[in-house]
Amino acid sequence: MIEKIYTIPVNEAFDLYSGCPICSLYKKLEDIELDTILGAAMMEPDIRIETNKKGFCGKHFDIMFNMKNRLALALMIESHLSLNINKALKGGLFNPAKNSKKLDRQSQSCYVCDKIEFFLIKMLENTVLLWEREREFKQKLLNQPYFCINHYSSLLYTGEYSLSKKLYSDFSDDCKSVMIKYGEKLLADVSWFVKKFDYNYENEPWGDSKDAVERAIKFLSEYKNLDMLRR
């Protein structure tokens, strides 16, 4: 079932035709969650329970630290240390010799990441359903500049469990066609960037290659994969 609450942002992201549309969705969700968590929602009991339990990953700690409301961040850190970390340490629950996996889970746990993944999975499911049911959206998908490697993988995984074998084959072919076209152009640009450091080519025009390395990095690693999909 297509849920309109997720369909609107999906269409908006696919209408941008600028980079990976799933990365655009991720960034929008990330901005919303960070603004929310540092605002009035910080004091809501159910949210404080979750932030106390999960804490935040290094990436989102860094982003929140550089946002305006450091008092809100300090209050959340205070609660997290008091009610989770220090309590666990004093209770012997974080014994490195016996509980390395528990320590690893705690260090990687993040309230913001979990919220983003929950909503992004819904949007990926709606992306697949829109492709299946709306011809206009199917063409919109085919016209995308590219999907980053991580979100290409997530799209294929979502399509595999959402579609019949026949439809999944068509869906994966459409996604692949976008990737092949961009991958070939990107490789050509990176190769030309490399050649420009050879004196034999120093007087040749750069073409589209000046930012090829930056574009390649975005293509290969723009946002983390949705590990939640595979749990």
Backbone torsions as a table, in degrees:
resi	resn	phi	psi	omega
1	MET	NA	129.8	178.3
2	ILE	-80.4	126.1	178.9
3	GLU	-101.3	120.1	-173.6
4	LYS	-60.3	-31.5	-179.3
5	ILE	-60.2	-27.7	178.0
6	TYR	-98.5	-24.9	-178.0
7	THR	-65.6	-41.0	-177.0
8	ILE	-60.5	-53.0	178.7
9	PRO	-64.2	-30.9	176.9
10	VAL	-62.8	-49.3	179.1
11	ASN	-62.2	-39.8	179.0
12	GLU	-61.8	-42.4	179.9
13	ALA	-66.9	-40.3	-179.9
14	PHE	-74.4	-16.8	176.3
15	ASP	-82.1	-10.4	-178.1
16	LEU	-73.1	-36.4	-175.9
17	TYR	50.2	45.4	-178.3
18	SER	-141.0	98.6	-178.8
19	GLY	75.1	-161.0	-178.6
20	CYS	-78.2	120.5	-178.2
21	PRO	-65.8	-28.7	179.0
22	ILE	-71.8	-35.2	174.6
23	CYS	-63.8	-37.1	177.0
24	SER	-62.7	-41.4	176.5
25	LEU	-62.8	-44.4	179.7
26	TYR	-58.4	-47.4	-177.5
27	LYS	-63.9	-40.4	179.1
28	LYS	-64.0	-44.9	178.1
29	LEU	-63.1	-40.7	179.3
30	GLU	-61.8	-45.3	179.3
31	ASP	-61.3	-43.4	-179.7
32	ILE	-62.1	-46.9	-176.9
33	GLU	-65.9	-40.3	-179.2
34	LEU	-68.7	-41.0	176.6
35	ASP	-63.0	-39.0	-179.0
36	THR	-67.8	-46.6	-174.0
37	ILE	-68.5	-26.3	177.9
38	LEU	-94.4	3.4	178.1
39	GLY	-104.7	-147.7	-174.9
40	ALA	-63.1	-26.2	-177.9
41	ALA	-63.1	-21.7	-179.8
42	MET	-55.5	-32.0	-175.5
43	MET	-92.3	-2.1	178.8
44	GLU	-71.3	128.8	-173.1
45	PRO	-54.8	-43.4	-176.5
46	ASP	-67.6	-34.0	178.6
47	ILE	-72.9	-40.7	178.8
48	ARG	-62.8	-36.9	177.4
49	ILE	-59.7	-44.5	-178.9
50	GLU	-69.0	-42.9	179.9
51	THR	-68.4	-34.1	175.6
52	ASN	-63.0	-38.8	-176.5
53	LYS	-76.1	-45.6	-171.1
54	LYS	-94.4	-32.6	-174.5
55	GLY	67.9	-154.1	-177.1
56	PHE	-141.5	152.1	176.1
57	CYS	-75.8	166.8	-179.0
58	GLY	-58.9	-40.3	-179.5
59	LYS	-59.7	-47.2	-176.4
60	HIS	-77.9	-26.9	169.7
61	PHE	-60.5	-45.1	-179.2
62	ASP	-61.4	-45.3	-179.1
63	ILE	-63.7	-46.4	-178.6
64	MET	-65.3	-35.4	179.0
65	PHE	-61.9	-33.2	-178.8
66	ASN	-91.3	1.8	172.6
67	MET	-87.5	178.1	-169.3
68	LYS	-73.6	-37.6	-168.3
69	ASN	-93.2	77.6	179.2
70	ARG	-73.9	-23.6	176.8
71	LEU	-63.5	-45.3	178.9
72	ALA	-60.4	-41.8	178.5
73	LEU	-63.4	-43.8	-179.9
74	ALA	-62.3	-39.1	179.1
75	LEU	-64.5	-40.2	178.2
76	MET	-67.7	-40.3	178.1
77	ILE	-64.0	-41.4	179.0
78	GLU	-58.2	-47.2	179.7
79	SER	-65.2	-42.3	-178.5
80	HIS	-62.5	-43.3	178.7
81	LEU	-66.4	-44.4	-175.1
82	SER	-70.2	-46.9	-171.0
83	LEU	-94.7	-10.8	-177.8
84	ASN	-125.7	-66.0	-171.8
85	ILE	-66.5	-58.5	-176.6
86	ASN	-64.7	-36.9	178.0
87	LYS	-63.1	-41.5	179.5
88	ALA	-67.5	-39.7	179.2
89	LEU	-63.2	-45.4	-179.4
90	LYS	-67.5	-29.7	179.4
91	GLY	-84.5	-0.8	178.6
92	GLY	76.4	14.3	-177.6
93	LEU	-75.0	-22.7	178.9
94	PHE	-104.3	68.2	177.0
95	ASN	-94.8	106.5	-175.3
96	PRO	-54.4	-34.4	-177.4
97	ALA	-68.8	-28.2	-174.7
98	LYS	-112.4	-25.1	-170.8
99	ASN	-126.9	46.5	-178.7
100	SER	-62.5	-36.0	179.1
101	LYS	-65.2	-39.8	179.0
102	LYS	-65.0	-40.4	176.9
103	LEU	-63.2	-42.5	178.8
104	ASP	-61.7	-44.8	179.9
105	ARG	-61.5	-42.1	-178.6
106	GLN	-66.1	-40.0	-177.9
107	SER	-70.3	-24.2	-178.6
108	GLN	-100.0	-8.0	-177.5
109	SER	-69.7	142.2	-178.7
110	CYS	-154.0	122.3	178.8
111	TYR	-60.5	-44.1	-176.9
112	VAL	-66.8	-45.6	178.5
113	CYS	-57.2	-43.7	-178.6
114	ASP	-64.9	-40.0	178.8
115	LYS	-65.5	-43.9	179.9
116	ILE	-61.6	-47.0	-177.2
117	GLU	-63.0	-38.5	179.1
118	PHE	-58.5	-49.5	-177.6
119	PHE	-75.0	-34.4	-178.4
120	LEU	-68.7	-35.2	175.9
121	ILE	-60.9	-42.2	176.9
122	LYS	-60.4	-40.8	-178.4
123	MET	-71.7	-33.3	174.4
124	LEU	-65.8	-40.9	177.8
125	GLU	-63.3	-40.3	177.7
126	ASN	-68.7	-33.1	176.5
127	THR	-59.7	-45.8	179.7
128	VAL	-64.4	-43.0	-179.3
129	LEU	-66.9	-37.9	177.0
130	LEU	-63.7	-42.0	177.1
131	TRP	-60.2	-40.7	-177.0
132	GLU	-69.5	-37.2	-167.9
133	ARG	-105.4	-18.9	-175.0
134	GLU	-123.2	114.6	-178.3
135	ARG	-59.5	-38.1	-179.8
136	GLU	-61.8	-40.5	-179.9
137	PHE	-70.3	-35.8	177.6
138	LYS	-57.5	-43.0	177.9
139	GLN	-68.3	-34.3	178.0
140	LYS	-62.1	-41.8	178.0
141	LEU	-63.4	-44.2	-179.5
142	LEU	-62.8	-25.4	-177.2
143	ASN	-91.2	2.8	179.5
144	GLN	-65.9	146.4	177.3
145	PRO	-60.5	-46.6	178.0
146	TYR	-175.1	168.8	165.1
147	PHE	-115.1	137.7	174.6
148	CYS	-62.9	156.7	-175.6
149	ILE	-55.3	-42.8	-177.9
150	ASN	-62.8	-45.3	-177.0
151	HIS	-80.1	-22.8	169.9
152	TYR	-61.1	-45.4	177.3
153	SER	-60.6	-43.2	-179.8
154	SER	-65.2	-38.6	177.0
155	LEU	-62.8	-44.6	-179.7
156	LEU	-64.8	-41.1	179.2
157	TYR	-63.1	-43.4	179.1
158	THR	-63.5	-43.3	178.6
159	GLY	-62.9	-36.4	-177.2
160	GLU	-63.8	-39.7	-178.8
161	TYR	-91.8	-6.8	-177.9
162	SER	-101.3	-24.3	-170.4
163	LEU	-115.2	160.3	170.5
164	SER	-66.2	165.3	-179.0
165	LYS	-59.1	-42.3	-179.3
166	LYS	-64.6	-47.9	-179.7
167	LEU	-66.5	-37.0	178.8
168	TYR	-63.4	-38.2	177.7
169	SER	-60.5	-42.8	178.5
170	ASP	-67.5	-42.1	-180.0
171	PHE	-62.9	-46.5	-179.4
172	SER	-65.3	-33.9	176.9
173	ASP	-65.1	-40.8	178.8
174	ASP	-64.5	-46.0	178.9
175	CYS	-63.6	-41.1	-179.0
176	LYS	-63.6	-37.7	-178.5
177	SER	-62.9	-37.4	176.2
178	VAL	-63.8	-44.2	-176.6
179	MET	-68.1	-42.3	-178.2
180	ILE	-64.3	-44.7	179.9
181	LYS	-59.3	-46.3	-179.0
182	TYR	-71.5	-40.8	-179.0
183	GLY	-60.3	-39.9	179.6
184	GLU	-67.0	-42.4	178.8
185	LYS	-66.2	-42.0	-179.1
186	LEU	-64.2	-43.2	178.6
187	LEU	-61.5	-42.6	179.1
188	ALA	-62.0	-40.5	-179.6
189	ASP	-68.5	-42.0	178.6
190	VAL	-65.4	-40.9	178.9
191	SER	-63.1	-40.0	178.7
192	TRP	-69.3	-35.4	174.7
193	PHE	-57.9	-44.4	179.1
194	VAL	-63.6	-44.3	-178.6
195	LYS	-63.1	-30.2	-179.1
196	LYS	-64.2	-13.3	176.5
197	PHE	-89.7	-1.9	173.5
198	ASP	-91.4	128.7	-175.5
199	TYR	-58.8	-23.2	179.0
200	ASN	-66.0	-19.5	-177.7
201	TYR	-114.9	6.9	-172.2
202	GLU	-63.6	-24.8	179.8
203	ASN	-95.1	0.1	178.4
204	GLU	-80.8	151.9	179.2
205	PRO	-67.4	150.4	179.6
206	TRP	-72.5	-28.1	-175.4
207	GLY	62.4	-132.4	179.7
208	ASP	-95.9	15.1	-169.3
209	SER	-89.7	-10.9	-173.8
210	LYS	-59.3	-37.4	-179.6
211	ASP	-106.4	21.5	-175.2
212	ALA	-62.5	-38.5	-179.0
213	VAL	-65.7	-44.0	178.7
214	GLU	-62.1	-43.0	179.3
215	ARG	-65.3	-36.3	179.4
216	ALA	-66.0	-39.6	179.3
217	ILE	-64.5	-42.8	177.9
218	LYS	-62.3	-41.4	-179.5
219	PHE	-63.8	-39.4	-173.6
220	LEU	-85.5	-23.6	-170.9
221	SER	-153.5	29.5	-170.3
222	GLU	-59.8	-49.5	176.4
223	TYR	-137.0	152.3	-176.3
224	LYS	-61.9	154.9	178.0
225	ASN	-71.8	162.0	179.6
226	LEU	-87.0	84.1	-178.5
227	ASP	-60.7	-26.7	-179.4
228	MET	-59.1	-30.3	-178.7
229	LEU	-62.7	-24.7	-174.1
230	ARG	-104.2	6.3	-179.9
231	ARG	-78.3	NA	NA
